């Protein structure tokens, strides 16, 4: 109860210990879950009415003294305004969020009935889970406590992502339905129209699925720690091919991922977009989304792997943002240069040059001990998923716009 009124008490440890006592027969499992749940319900109810009565101005002025400053309130208010019901269910599993979840609900004047239904269910799920796990594990709880907490946090994050996807689909249901119908009609009923963009979409879709498969296989190998031998063999081969005389060139190749070079290439990509004069805003939006998404994804996936597997299992350069941005920026530049051109030789030359740049940068990073071979592979695979996904989304939007323009001309 107290932790849910912003008092920092390690409730998971206490509830897990209660579960161990249930395992030993010293406490009743049902009554323990019921008592913990009712205590949590009392705590979140008090917190809700505190937030409701005191209001946002009070917490903006004095909230920093109880770790509820204006920035945290603003962020949580935005989340609750969009995903309040889902967030109430999962917030109690997330440290730092459950302490203020109920107060934020009161501050933003979430209807009490809605708050009560979802928060009370969330409280009983939270308390019941840890007491049940303590009872299930018994004396082995201490051995598995850290791992269980990690996977519960991961499950809460995944549940939140699923909830976000549901919210996006629900709020754009009519647009998505219309888009699916139009695309279906023009892919299968008007097969010969828009042939070029259909071929592009098919090719990029196959690449996207292939890269997703590679990413899943890579993650499986990382979890199983199967890259140790691969790293040793790759480094041995490179050291035998490139001696100390290559040191200067390798340092030069490392600049391919420097911020100035990436900035210049981004400007060249934007210039190519404006030079083509076709769907300028569409291409600019998806280009910016892909670059920003790559940077944020690199930070997120590195944190996630360190959180789940530990710093000892994951190197410091795993999913390095510069290496991932290198792949994204160069890949999008190549695509934008060939997208609106019909010359096969030019496209083939640019593709070979793109592959050469990727290989040269990989070799230099491994040669200079900047990254492990498996880390470079991770950067390229993750970036390839993001780039192919961004291109596929962009081409689908372009295809939809072409269909609508064609229908307007017919009408």
Secondary structure, DSSP 8 states (H G I E B T S, - for coil): --GGGT----HHHHHHHHHHHHHTTSS-HHHHHHHHHHHHHHHHHHHHHHHHHHHHHHHHHHGGGGT--HHHHHHHHHHHHHHHHHHHHHGGGSTTTHHHHHHHHHHTT--HHHHHHHHHHHHHHHHHHHHHHHHHHGGGHHHHHHHHHHHHHHHHHHHHHHHHHHHHHHHTHHHHHHHHHHHHIIIIISTTTTHHHHHHHHHHHHHHHHHHHHHHHHHHHHHTT--HHHHHHHHHHHHHH--GGGHHHHHHHHGGGSHHHHHHHHHHHHHHHHHHTSSHHHHHHHHHHHHHHHHHHHHHHHHHHHHHH-TTTS-TTTT-HHHHHHHHHHHHHHHHHHHT---HHHHHHHHHHHHHHHHHHHHHHHHTTSS-HHHHHHHHHHHHHHHHHHHHHHHHHHHHHHHHHHHHHH-
